[in-house]
Amino acid sequence: MKTRILFTILFAMVAFAGQSQVGPGEIDNTFNSSGIGAYGGNPSAVPLDATADGNVYKSKVYPATSVHKDKILIVGRFTSYNGVAREYIARLNADGTLDTTFSATTAFGSSQYIYCVEILANDKILIGGGFTVAASGITYKNMARLNSDGTLDTTFCSAAGTTRGTNGVVHAFCPLGTNASSGLYIGGDFSSYSGTACGRVIKLTSVGALASGFLTSSTNTPTGEVRTIVLQGTSPTSKVLVGGFFAGFNNGGTTVNQSRIIRLNTDGSLDTTFNSGGAGATGGSDGAVFQIAYVGSGSYSGIYVAGRFDLYNGVARKGFIKLNTSGALVTGFNGGAAGTGGTYTHVFCFTIQPDNKFILGGNFTQWNGTNIPKAIVRLNPDGSRDTTFLTGTGFSGGTSVYQGVAVIRDIQLQSDSKIIVGGDFTTYDGNPRRMIARIKTRECSLAAVYYEDTGWDGGVIPTDPTNENYYVSIVSGTCTIPSGTNVYACELDIKPGATLLVEHNASITVKGVLMNNGYFQIDDSGSLIQIKDDAVNADLGDGMFKVIRNTKPVRRYDFTYWASPVENQTLYNLSPNTLADKYYKFNTAGNNWVTIMNGAESMATGQGYIIRAPQSHSITAPSVYQATFIGRPNNGLLSTTVYKSGTNSWNLLGNPYPSSIDINSFLNDSNNSTKLGGTVYIWTHNTAINPQTGVYSYVSSDYLAYNKTAGTVTSPGGASFNGKLASGQSFFVEALANNVSVQFKNSMRSSTNNTQFFRTSAQNSPNASYDVEDTTKSRVWLNITNANGAFHQIAVGYLAGATNGFDRDYDGKVFSGSSLTLYSVGVNENYVIQGRALPFKDTDEVELGYTNPSQGTLTISLAQFDGLFTEQDVYIKDATTNMVHNLKNGDYQFTSAAGSFHKRLKIIFKVPSQQQYLGRQANLTASARENMVQLKAEEDALINKVEVYDVTGKLLFVSNEGLNSDSFETTSITRQNQLILVKAYMVDGKIQTKKIMF
């Protein structure tokens, strides 16, 4: 047993120490693949001095607006990079190799360093640290400005004489804007600037002169060195957060004990409202605040502070904390746990990823008491450790410049989401990387980056559906995914000020995180598809997301059935010009519509609503209404509740995503299949409102039905539902249980077929479209119509899995109502779609019924058929007229009174025998005389009324009622040598029929 335990431990150690990590935390070996990196000491020495101080303190990545975009400036104590002499500053290409176009002529002298660097709007460079540098008779101490090529800019602070700068180290810059005329704050450990006495924080103009109106002196200054300065806001007049080694602030000669972090007003005075009465960050030898970041909006807004401390306002917290905007500790961050630990607990730097995760660098070896590889950790937005960020053995080696070896001093995020890590180390996860390395932060192995001026960087457009490994970053400008194009992303990052437009019938599929801090618009019928159901992969940015959805042409009194693809969308904002009482939701218990006055309700996720067209729409001339949804896109596992109250079980649900969903996946999901019926009913807006009366004449036949058996249409030639429910659309479905939760999932989403925001035939297809290619099913679709244009369709199918009883998946109940409705008769139910058992037998019969709102002629037609019915005839049998008609030879017409007629009709597949077909009717004879039909009733029978039909069911003649005669002769009827049916309604209530040649 001991041997087995020992073997397990050794195996684990080997695996931990020797295997490079894959995914987040993995080293990017394409960055500076030579691995030589930064060295100190004599740059000409052979070999280079591996023990001399040569660390990297800070770095900056050139922005997209620069001609040097994605190149990297590094500063520190090094004297060479990749074996080439570069004193304290170097510019690297995006791949980590040395940019030799950057000047190496600036001479700083030995035993000095550059600590901080800023790239200005005109590509000039500010540097600060502990150094002296001179050119053309001008000397700069501890800070200077370089030209874009690295040469010394002697125009900076030109009014100050030949010796310029500070009398002590400069360790912090804070630019006040992004243009060349912006000023800046400077901090460090000094008491004069270009010969003028000052405090440890000063404000300069863009030319390097002391700014007027800013209080800075020995009596208005932090009591110790400053290491970081940040604006608490986006305006140059925002208040100023300051961190460093100080224990307080000299406020007019009186020391205010507020340790290591303070806030200044814009005039340089202490803001006493910040952390009022609090002790600040205390504890820890040589303690300090090294970095501050302010997040001004969104779910994770606040002030984030990194450094060396054990307490904040007396509460135990080490290394990294979150404050609210007033400087109070956010105690729930990181679950109230301790933070960093180990021999050292410093957090020198951090960066915030687009998904609001934090990557911390320092010299710690623990987080919340758990041992971790040294110097780097990634935290979730709530401060807990992200265990998916795997750093292998972490960092090791170095020259022990400050607080040990293997120390991370700086982390910068590149446009492709990878991080540049600088510090004092020689290896990362066993890979030689001296003082600088690049680490992957995403699962994405590739990058596709879009810039305003150049478009897709390198011409890489991620449209290959088999490759979802691209981190897609829209850095600047407007990127348009054109109609018909599908883009595939591992993750999507839209930067502030950038725009992504997805046009009609285009899509973008995002496997992981979506971070929108710009503008993201999905045009009508475009799609955003997300793959992972995790909440952390939703849109985590603070940008604007918009979905455009066009209705079919509507008149003022027309309603559209809606569902929201975004969070917190109100009904009013979706259609602000709709009449105040024309916003509705459906109440299952009452089986009725409920008014939402003024649309003053947010659309619940997964629920459906109806909204009438705006008052600005014409009453008679239809036009498209363009609706706009604005909010965070719905994503992932979403739940909504359905209800059943007695016999009332209809629920109006809706597609919650900015893409279509596969309705079969939704209905057949294991969570939903026992809670919902297997048929959906979708409003198609087929029947218009009466413009004179304003009567809402919408009818149940305006709902198409769809299940595993088939789908129906709602108008002649109408487009059938393709099984993909469009974004923004709602639908009816039956609940099988009360107060149960059903689920929508990303796996149900589709990147195509987002065009059927359901509309009628003219908007989709000139002809009906059925999935007749499905060879596993044999189906017939029957239409019923009247002379006024009313229409309804049913489907009957024979397929595997169906029975002749009720099947949840294959049988769809008919919507009841007073409109013209055809249905098939099942066991205790009437169906709009009926699935029947295999094998098919031509002796099978399907009983039909119908509801007719007004007396007149009705027509039954065979709309479509597939499977075995391509060879099999389909007949309609009328029990009233005793007619049998082959629907493949034409439509069947018949007259009907108003009312409901259950089982009058029947679908049969085999012609009855001659005896069944022409069987003699007792008590009545019929004969032809010239162009008339004569009837004679036998015995005491009396005729009340007579009707004559041809073989198609067309009415040729009808008499008045109340004949009360034993004989009758029709008026002249055109003879065509055909079989006709003579139907006599007898006074005793019986109906007698005769068929004769005429």
N, C-alpha and C positions, 0 to 999 in steps of 0.2 A: 504493500500500500504506500509506503514512504517513497519507493522508487517511482510509482505512478504519479504521485503528487509532484515530485521534483521534476519529472519529465514535462508535466503540464506547465509548470511555472517557466521552465527554460524555453519551451516552445512558444509560450506567450511573449516572453521577452525578446526572442529572436524575431518573431513576427512584428513586434512593436518597433524594434530597432532597425530592421533591415528592409522593410517594404515601403516604397514610396506610395503616397496616398493618391487615390484617383478621385477627381471631383473637387468640391470646395476644400481648399487647404492644400491642394497639390501644387508643387513647384512648377513654374512654366520654364521648361528647359530651353525654349527657343529664345528667351531673353538673355542677352550677353552670353551666348553658349560657350564662349571661351572660359568663362568662370574666373578670370584673373581678378577683375574688379579693382577696388581702391586700396592703395598702399600709402603709408607715411614714410618719413625718412628721406634719404637721398634718392631721387627718382632715377639717377643714373647707376645706382648700385646694382651689382650682379652677384648673387641674386638680390632681389628686393628685400628690404628689411621687414620681415613678417611681425616683428615685435614693436615697431614704431607706431605711434598713434596715427591712425589713418581712417578714422570712422567717418560716416556720413551723418550729419546732424539733421538736415532738412532737404526736401526736394519739392519741386513744383512742376506740374505738367502744363505745357502750353495749351491754351484753350483753342476751340475750333475756329475762333475768329483770327487767329494768328497764322502767319505763313509757316510757322514752325509747329503747327498743331500736332499734339501727341508726343512731341519731343519732351525731354525731361532735363531740368536743371537740378544738379545736386551740389550741395555745399557741405563743408565739414573741416576736418583736419588732414585730409589726404593730400599727397603731393604728386600722385600719379594715378592714372586710370588705364587699365589694360596695358600697363607698361609704358604709357606715354605720359610725359610730364604735364600735369595739370595741378596748379597750386590752389587748393581750397575750393575751387569751383570748376565745374565741367558741364558741358551740355551733351546729352546722350540722344541718339536717335531712338525712335519708338521701340526698336528691338533691343535696346540696351547697349548697342555698340557706341563708340565715341564719335561725336559729331566734330570732325576736325576743322570745320569752317568757323567754329567759335574760337575767339582769340585766346592764345596762351601767353600773351606778352605782358599782361598785368603782373607786376612783381609785388608781392606782399611781404616777403621776408619770413625768416624761420620762426618756429615756436609761436605761430599765430593761428587763427581759425576764423572761419565764417560760420555763424550759427543760424541765421535766418535769411530768407530770400523771398522777394515778391516780383512777379512779372507784371509790368504795367501795361496800360492799354496800347501804348505805342511800341510795345516789345522791349522797352528799356527795362533795366533790372535794378532793383534795390537790394543791397546786401548789408547785413549787419553782423557784428560779432566783436572780436578782440583783435584788431589789426591796424596797421598803418599802411597806406598805399599812396603813391605819388605819381604824377605825370605833368609835364609841361610846367613845372614849378609850383604845382598845386598839390597840397597834401590833405588827405582825408583820413580821419581817425574814427575807427569803430563803425562807421557807416559810409556808404558811397552809392552813387548811381552809375551803372554801366550802360553803354550803348548796346544796341541789340546784338552786336557782334562780339561783345565782351570787353571792348576797350573802355577805359575810364572816361566818364562824361564829366568834363570839367566845368560845364555850365551849371551844374547843380550847386545850389547855395552860393552863387557867384558873388553875392553882395557881402560875403563874410570875410573877404581877404584871402590870403594864400593858405591858411590853415583852417580847415573846416571839419565839422563833426563834433563828437562828444569827448568828454574827458574820462569816460568809463565805457564799459561794454554795452552794446546794443543787442538785445535778445528778442525783441518783439516789434512787428509791423502790423498796422491795421489800415489798409487803404479805405478812403471814404467814398469811393465810387469806382466806376469801370472806365472812365474816360481820362484822357491825358491831362485834363485840368483839375482832376480831383486831388485833394490834399491827403494827408495821412496822419495817424498817430504813431508815435515811436515810444518804446519802453525799454528799460534796461537798468543799469546801475551806474548812473552818472549824475552830475550836479551842474554841468554847464554844456551849452550847445554853441559852438562857434564863438566862444568867449563870453556868452551871455548866461548868467546864472539861471538855473531852472531846477525843477524837480525831476523825478524819475519817469514821468510821463509828459511828453510834449506833443504839440500839434503843429504840423508844418503845412505850408502851402505846396502846390505842385512844383514850385521851383526851389524848394528847400529852405524857405524863410520861415521863421517862427510866426505862427498865425496870431493875429491880434485877438484879444478878448478871451484867451484861454489862460486860466490861472495855473501857473506852474512856478514853484519856488521851493526853497528849503522848508517853508512853513505850509506848503500845500502839496504834499507828496506822500506816496507810500513810504513806509519806514524801511523797506528793504527792496531787493532786486525784483524787477518785473520780468516775467517770462511769456505772458500772453495778453493780448488786447483784442477784444471782440465788440462789435456794435450789437446792441440789443434791439435790432430792427434793421430795416433795409434803407432807411434814410440817413444821409450824412449828419443829420441833426439828432439821431437816436442817441440814447444814453450809452455809456461805455462800460463794459465789463472788463475788469483788470484782475489778473492772477499772477502769483509769483511766490517769492520767499518771505515776503514781509509779514510782520505780526500785527500791523495796524496802519493807520493813516494819520499823518500830522496835519490836523485840521486847524489851521490858524494858530499853531503853537500848542494845541492840545491834542494828545494822541488818542485816537479812537481805536480801541482794541477790537479789531475785526480781522481775523487771521486769514491771509492767503487769497482771499477773493473779496473784492469790493465793487461798487458801481459808482461811476462819476457822472455828474451832470455834463451837459455839452460845454459848459464854461470851465470845466476842470475841477469844480468843487465836488466834495464828497456828497453822494446821495444817501442821506441818513435813513431814507425809507426802505432801503434794500437790506434785508436780513436785520431789521431793526432790533437791537438788543442781543443779537446772536453772536456767539464767539467765532463762528466761521469754521474753517477747516483746520484742525489742530492735531497734535500728536505726530509721532514718527520723527526720528532723527533726520536732520537736514530736510525737513518737510517743505513742500511747495505745491502750488498749483501750476501745472505745465501747459495745460490746454483747456480752453473753454469753447463750447459751441452753443449757439442759440438757434433753436428751431421755433419759428414764430407762428406756425399754423398747423392744422391737421391734428390727427389723433395723438401724435407723439410730441406735441409742442412742449417746450420747456427749455431749461438751461442745463447742459451736460458738462460735468467738471471732472477732469482727470489730474492725478498728481500723486504725491506721497503724503498721506495723512491717515490717521486712525479714527478720527471722529469728525462729525459735523454738528455744530451746536450741541455737543455733548453726546450725540447718538453715534454708536459704533458703526462706522462705515469706512472701508479701506479702498483707496485707489480710484474709484469711479462712482459718481453719484449723479442724481437728477434733482434739480431745484425747480420750484415754480418761478413764475416771472417776478415774484417779489423777493426771491432769495431763500424761501423756506424749503426745507428738505421734503422731497416727495418720498414718504416713508415706504410706500408700497412698491417702489421700483426695486427690481431684483428680489421681490418677495421679502424685503427687509433683511436679507442676508448680508454677511460681512463684506464680501468682495474679494480682493486679491489677498494672497498669502504666500508664505515661503520665506526664505532667508531675506529676500528683497520683496517689497510690495509696491514698487513704483509703477505707475502708468504714465509714461511720458507722452503718449500720443494716442489718437484714435481717429477713425473715419466713420462716417455714417453712410451706409449703402443706400441705394435707391429704395430698397424694401424696408428701410428703417432699422436694419440690423446694424450693430456696432462691431467694428474690429478694433481691439485694443492692443497696443504694443507697449512693452516695458521690460522689466526684468523679473517678473513674478513667476512662480511655479505652481500656484494654486488659484482656483476660483471657487469661492464659497466652501472652502475646506477640502475640495477635491483636487488631487494632484493632476496636473496637466503638463504637456510638453512646454518647455520654457519660452516665455517672452511674448506669446501671442494667443489671443482667444477671440472667438466671435460670440456676441451676445444677441439674443432675440430682442425685439423691441421693448419687451417688459423687463429686460435686464437679466433674465435667466440665461444660462449658457446654452449655446446652440451646438449640440453634440454632432451635428452633421458636418461641421467644419473640422476636418481631420488634418492635423499638422504633423503626423508621424512622430519623429523624435524631437521636432521643434528646432530651435536655434542653438548653436554651440560655437565655442571659440571666440576670439577677439583679442583686443589689446588692453582691456581694462582701463579705459579712459576715465570712466566714472561709474561707480556703483556696480562693479563686477564686469564680467564678460557676458557675451550673448545678450546684448541689450538692444531693444528696438527703440529708435528715437523718432522715427517719422513713418507715416503711412499715407500714401496718396492714391486716390482712385482714378484709374484711367477710363477713357470713354468706352472701352470694351468690357468694363466692370472688373478687370483684374487690378490688383493693388501692387504699387511699388513700395517696397519696404526697405528703409535705410536704417543703419545703426552701427553697432560694434559687434560683428560676428564673422565667422569664416565658413560656416556650413548651415544648410537648412535641410532637415530630414535626411541627413547623410550626403547631401549634394553640395559640392564646393561652390560657395557663393560668398564672395568677400565684400562685406559692408553694404551690399545692395542685392536685392532679389525681387523677382516678380512671382506673385502667387495667385492662383485661380480662386475666385470667390463663388463661382457658379458651377452648376452641372454642365454648362454649355462648354463645348470644346472649341467652338469656332465663333467668329464675330462678323456681323454685317452692320456697318455703321453708315448712317446717312448724314451728309452735310449740305447746307444750303448752297454753297458755291460749287461743289464738285459732285453732288448726288451720292450714289452708293459708292463708298470707298473701295477702290480697286475693281469696280464693276461687279461686286459680289451682291447678287439679289437672291435671297433665300426662298426660291420657289419650288424646290425639290421636295415632294411629299415624303420621300423616304429618308430625308435628312432633317431632323428636328433638333440639331445641335447648335444652331446659331443664336448667339446672344445678339438681339436686334436693338440697336440704339439709334434713335432719331435725335441727333444732337442739335441741329439748327435747321431753319427753313421749313418748308412744307413738303412732306413726302406723301405722294399719292399712289395708292395701290389701284391701278386702273381696272375697269370692268372686265370680268373674266379671268382675273389673276388671283391666284391663291398664294399667300406668303406663309411660311412656317417658321416659328421662332421657338427656341428653347426658353428664352425669357425676352420680355419687351420692356424697353426703358425709353420713355419720351421725356426729353429734358425740358426745363423751363424755357418758354419762348418758342419751342418747336411744335410742329403740327403734323399729325398723321390723319390722312383722309382715306377711308375705304369706300370705293365707289360701288354703284349698283352691281350686284351679282359678282362682287369680289369678296375676298375673305382674308383674315389673318388668324392663324391658329397659334396659340401660345401654350406651350407645354407646362411652363412653370410660372414664375412671378411676373406680374404685370405692374409696372410702375409708371404712372402717367402724371408727370408734373407739368405738362404742357397742355395741348389741345388735341383731343382724339374724337373724330367724328365717323360714325357709320352711316353712310347714305342708305336710302330706301333699298331694301333687298340685299344690302351688304351684310357681312357677318363677322362677328368676333367669337371665336371658339376657344375656350380654355379647357385644358385636359384634366389637371389635378383638382380634386375636390377640396383640398385643404384650404382653410380660410386664409392662410398666409400667402396664397397664390392669387388672391383677389387683387383688385386695383388698390395699391397701397399709397398712391401719390395724392397730391392735392390739386391736380389739374382738372380741366373740364372734360367730361365725357358726354357725348351727345349721340343719340340715335334718331335718325329721321325715318318716319314711316308714313307712306302715302295711302290714303283710303282709295277705294274705287270712287268713281264720280257719284256724289251724293247731293241730294236736295236738302233744303233747310229742315224738313221734318224727318229726315232719315237718321237712323242710329247706326253706330259702328260698335262692334264688340272689341274691347281692348283688354290688354294685360300689360303690365309694366316690365321692361327689361332692366330697369335701374332701381336703385334704392330711393325711397322718400320722394317719389313723384306724386304730386297731387293731381286730382282729376281736373281741378280748375286750370292749373298751369298747362295741362295737356290741351285744353280747348277753352281758353278764357272768354271767348265770345259766344259760348253756348248759353241758352236761357237758363236762369238760375235753378229751376226745378227739373232740369232734364239731364241730370246725372243719376245713374241708378246702379245698384248692386242687387243680386238675387238672394232672396230669403228662402232657404229650403223648407223650413218648418211651415211657413205659410204658403209655400209654392207661389210666391208673388215677388214683384219688384219693389224695392225700397228706395225712396228718393234720398239723395245726398245733396241737401240744399247748398247752392253756390259751389258745388264741387269741393267742399271744404273737408277733404279726407285724403290721406295718403293711400296710394294703391298698395294693398297688401301683396306680399310676394306670393306668386302662384295663384292669385285670385283674379276673377274676371269681372268686368264692368261694362256698362253700355253708356255711351254719351251721344247726344243728338248733335247734328251738324251745327256750326256757328250760325247766329242770326244773320250774318252778312251773306249767307248763301241764298241763292234764288229758290223760290218755291217750285219752279217748273223746270229750270235748266240745271242739270246736275254738273258739278265740278269737283275736282279732286281737293281734299283737305290734307295739307301737309302737317302732320303732328310731330312734335319734337319732345323727346324724353331727355332729361338732363339729370345726371346723378352718377353715383358710383355703380358700375355695371354689376348686376347680379352674377354670382359665380358659385360653383361648388354644390355641395349637398344642401338642398333647400326643402323645407317642409311646409305643408299647409294642411289645414284640418277640413275634413268633409263630414257632412251630417246626413242623418236619416231620421225622419220623424214620421212614424206610422207608414202610410203609403207614399208619403212625400220623400223622395230620395234624390231629386235632381240637384246637382251642384254646378255652379259656373266657375270653372278653373281657367288658368291661363298660362301660356308659355312665359317663364320668368327670365329668359335669357336673351341676349342680343344676337341670337342665331336661331335657326330652326331647330326643332327637336323631332326625333323619330317617335311618333305617337305609339308605335308598337312596343318600343323599348320601355316607354312610360307605363303602358297598360300591363305589360308582362313582367315588370320588375317584381322581384320576390316580395318586396315590401308592399306593393300596391295591388297585386293580383287577387288577394283575398278581401280587399277593401273596396274595390271599384268594379263596376260592370266592365265588360270587354268592348263596349262600343262608345265612340265619341260622336257628338253631334255638333256640327259647326255651322254657324250662321253665315249665309251667303248673300244676304241682302238682295233677294230676287224680286220681291213684290214691292211695288212703289206705294207711297202714301197717296191717298186721294187728294189732289191739290185743291179741289173745291170744298170738300167737307173737312179735310184734315184728319179723316178717320185713319186710325192705325190699323191697316188691313193686313199686317204681317201675319203669316200663317205658319203652321208647323211644317208644311212642305218646303219652307225656306231653309230648313236645316238639312244639310247633307249628313249622311251617316257613314261610319267607317268602322270596320273590325277585321278580324283575320279572314273572314269569308270574302268580303268585297267592300266596295264603297259605292255610294249612290251620288247622283247629281240632282240639281234642283231646277234645271231648265233644259229644254230640248237643245242638244248640242253643247251642254255645259261641261266644263272641265271637272273631271273627277279628282278627288283628293288623293295626293300621291303619298300620303303617310307622313309627310314632313310638315309639322305645324309651324307656321311662320312666327318670327319674332313679333311681339306686340299683340298677338291674337289670343282670344279666349274661346272656350268650348264647354259644352255641357257634357257631363258624365254622371252616371248613377252611382250613388254610394250604396255599399252592401252592408255597412254597419254605421252606427252613430258615433260621432265625436272621435274619429280616428285620424291619425296623421298619415298622409301620403307624401312621397318624396320625388323630387326632381334631382337628377344627377348630371354631371358633365358628360358622362358616358352616353347620355341620350342625345347630345347635341350633334348637329350636322353642319358641315362647311358648305353644303350646297342646298338647293331647293328652298331658299328663303324668299321666294317670289310669290308664293300663294298666300298673300294676305287676303283672305278669301273674298273672291269677287265672282261675278257671274260670267256667262259664256263669252261675251264679246271682249272681255278683258284678258282672257286666257287662251282660248283655242276656238277655231271655227267649228270644230267637231268634238264630239265626246271622246274622252280619252280614258281607257280602262287598262288595268294591268293584265291584259289578255295573254301576255306571254308566259304567265305563270302556269306551266303545264301540269302542276300538281293539283289544280282545281278545275272543275267543270261547272260553269255558272251561266245563268241567264239573268238579264236585266229587263224588267217590264216597266213601261211608262203608262200612266193613265192621264188623259187630258180631256178638257171640255172645250166647247165652242168659244168660251170667254178667255182662253189662254191659260187656265189653271193647269198645274202640272204636278205630278208626284211620281216617284220612281221607287221600285223595290228590287231586291236581288235575292236570288235563290241559288245556292251552290252546293255541290257534292264534293266533299274533300275529306282527307284523312283527319281523324280526331273528332269529327262532328258526329253527333247522334241525331236521332229523330225526336229526342226530348230536348229540353232547354239546355243549351251550352253557353256558358258565360263568354267564352272566347269567340263563338261563331254566330250567335243569335243576338240581333239588336232589336229592342222593342220599338214599336212605332210611337211617335209622339201623337197623343190624342188631340183632337180639335175638331172644329166645324168646317175646316177647309176640305178641298178635294183630296182624299187620302186613300191610297191603295195599301193593302197589307196582306201578308200570308198568315194563315192561322196555325198556331202551334198549341202546345199543351198549356192551357190556361193563360196564354199570352198571344198577342198579335205582334207580328214582326215586320220591320222595314227591311231587315236582312235576316235570312234564315239559312243556316248551314244544315245539311242533311248527310246521312251516313252513306258510306260506300259499302259494298259495291252498288252502283246505280242499276236500277231495274226499270225497264220501260213500262212496267205496270204501276210504278209509283205515281201517286197523285198528291198535289199540293193545293189545299183549299185556300181560297182567297176571299177577302171581303173588302168593302170600300165604304167610304163616307162621301156623300154627294150633297153639296150645299144648295143646289138648285136643280129643278127638273130640266132635263134636256138630253142631248146626245153625248155620250161618252165614248172615248176611243182607247182601246188597249193595243199597245204596240210592243214589238220585241226590239229593244234598244240595242242590245249587244249580246253576244254569247261567246263562249270559249270552251276549250277542252273537248270532251266527247260530243258536245252539242254542235260542233262544226259539221257533224254527220247525222246527228239525231234531230228529228223534227220536234217542234214544241207546239202544243195545241192549247187553246183556251176553250173551256167548256162552260156554257152558260146554263145554269140549272133552271133559270126562268124561261128562257126561250128554247131550251133543249138543243141549242146550236153547239156544234163542235167546229172550231176554226183553226187551221194551221197558220200560226203567226209568221212562219217563214214565207208564206205566200202573200202576206199583207196584214194590215191592221184589222182589228175587229171593232166594229161600231155597234152600239146598242143604245136604246133610250132607257132612261131611269128617272124615277121620281126622286124628290129630295129625301134624304134620310140616310140611315146606316143599313147596309145590306151584308150581313155576316154569312159567309159561305155561299154566296150566290154563284161565284165563279170558282173555277178550278183549273190548275195547270195539269195537263195530262200529256203523255208521251207516246200514246198508242191509239190509233183510230178505233172507235167502238165498232162492233159487228153491225151488219146491215139491219138486223132486227132491232138492235138498240137504237140505231140511228133513225130508222123510218117507222118505228113501231106505231100501229094504228091507234088513234085516240078514240076512246069510247065517246058516244053521244054526239059526235060532230063529224061532218064530211065537208071537204073543200074541193072545189074544182075551178077550172079556168074557162071563161067564156069570153071570147074576143079579148079585149084589154081590161077585163074586169075579173075579180075573184068572187065566187059565190060560196056562201056557207049555209049549211042546213043542219040544225040541231035536231037530234032524234028524241023520241019520247017526250017528256015534259020539260026538257032543258031550254033555258032562255039565254040569249046572248046579250051582254051588257055593253061591251066595247070590243073593237077589232083593231089589231096592228099587223102590218105586213113588213117583213124585212128581207133584204137580199142575203147572200151567203157571207158577205163581209160584215153583217150586222147593221147595215145602213137601213134606216127607217124609210120605207117607200110610201106607206099610207097609215093614217090613224083616223079613226072615227071619233065622233063625240061619245061621251058616256050616256048611259040611260036608254040604250036601244030597246031593251026588254022585248026582244023578238026571237022567234025560233029560226029565222032566216035573215040573210043580209047579203047585199051586193055592193062591192066597192065602186067608187068612181073609176075613171079610166087610169090605168097604170101602164107605163111603157114596158112592153114585153121584150125580153132579151134572151129567151130560151135558156133560162137558168133555173136552178133550184131556189125556191123562195120559202120562207117560213111564214105561216099564217097563225097568228096568236089571238085566241078569243078569250076574253075575260067573261066568265059566266056569272049570271045573277046569283047563283048559289055560292060564289066565291072561288070556285075552281078555275084553273087556267088550263085551257085546252090548246094544243098546238098541232098544226098539220104542215107537212112539207109537200109541195107540189112543183112540177115543172111548169114554168110560166115564161 
